[in-house]
Amino acid sequence: MARNQISKSEQKKIAEKRIKKLFYLAEKNALDKQFDLADRYIKIARKISMRYLVPIPKYYKRRFCKHCYNYLLPGENCRVRINNGKVLIYCNNCKKLSRIVINKKS
């Protein structure tokens, strides 16, 4: 019996949609103070991204910790500061610091 084959481009589109949906659910649960469920959604989204070789968009990449992969909600489980042209994000879970450079347009 023949199976329905899905092309690689269609698989990537489905993966992108699922990643966006998972990040939406993670944000929704984090706002409801259910961080364990939000963290699980982030881990699933990362696995989908790695399996189908779909990059996570920059907006979503900055919403989770690069060290412990927990969802970051400023004021709840992370601290955000601006210092010398960089955004500093301190994760309260793993106590690590992430730096994002602010580009100065000339």
C-alpha positions in Angstrom: 0.0 0.0 0.0 1.4 3.4 -1.0 1.8 6.1 1.6 1.1 9.8 0.9 4.5 11.4 0.5 4.9 15.0 1.6 7.7 17.1 0.0 10.5 18.6 2.0 9.3 22.2 1.4 5.8 21.3 2.7 7.4 19.6 5.8 9.3 22.8 6.5 6.2 24.9 6.2 4.3 22.6 8.6 7.3 22.7 11.0 7.4 26.6 10.9 3.6 26.7 11.7 4.0 24.3 14.6 7.0 26.2 16.0 5.0 29.5 15.9 2.0 27.7 17.5 4.2 26.2 20.3 5.8 29.6 21.1 2.3 31.1 21.2 1.2 28.4 23.7 4.4 28.9 25.7 3.7 32.6 26.0 0.1 32.0 27.0 1.1 29.5 29.7 3.9 31.6 31.0 1.5 34.5 31.5 -0.7 32.1 33.5 2.3 31.3 35.7 2.6 27.7 34.3 6.3 27.9 33.5 6.8 24.1 33.5 4.4 23.7 30.6 5.8 26.7 28.8 9.3 25.3 29.1 8.1 22.0 27.6 6.6 23.7 24.6 10.0 25.5 24.0 11.8 22.1 24.1 9.4 20.6 21.7 9.7 23.6 19.3 13.5 23.2 19.4 13.3 19.5 18.6 11.0 20.2 15.6 13.5 22.9 14.5 16.4 20.6 14.7 14.7 17.7 13.1 13.4 19.5 10.0 16.3 22.0 9.8 14.1 25.0 10.2 15.7 28.0 11.9 13.8 29.5 14.8 13.0 33.2 14.0 15.1 35.8 15.8 12.0 37.1 17.6 11.4 33.7 19.2 15.1 33.0 19.8 15.2 35.8 22.3 12.3 34.5 24.2 14.1 31.5 25.7 17.3 31.0 27.6 20.2 29.6 25.5 21.6 27.7 28.4 18.7 26.0 30.1 16.0 26.4 27.3 13.4 27.9 29.7 10.9 30.4 28.5 11.8 33.9 29.6 9.2 36.3 30.9 10.7 39.6 31.9 10.0 40.4 35.5 9.0 36.9 36.4 11.9 34.6 35.7 14.5 36.9 34.0 16.0 40.3 34.4 16.5 42.6 31.4 19.0 45.5 31.5 20.6 47.8 28.9 24.3 48.5 29.3 26.9 49.9 26.9 24.9 49.2 23.7 23.9 45.7 24.7 20.7 44.1 26.1 21.6 41.9 29.0 19.2 39.1 29.9 19.8 37.3 33.2 18.0 34.0 33.6 16.9 33.5 37.2 16.7 29.7 36.7 20.3 28.9 35.6 21.9 32.2 36.7 23.5 32.8 33.2 23.7 36.0 31.3 22.9 36.5 27.6 24.0 39.5 25.7 22.4 40.9 22.6 24.2 43.7 20.7 22.1 46.7 19.8 23.1 47.9 16.3 23.7 51.6 16.0 22.5 53.0 12.7 24.8 55.7 11.4 
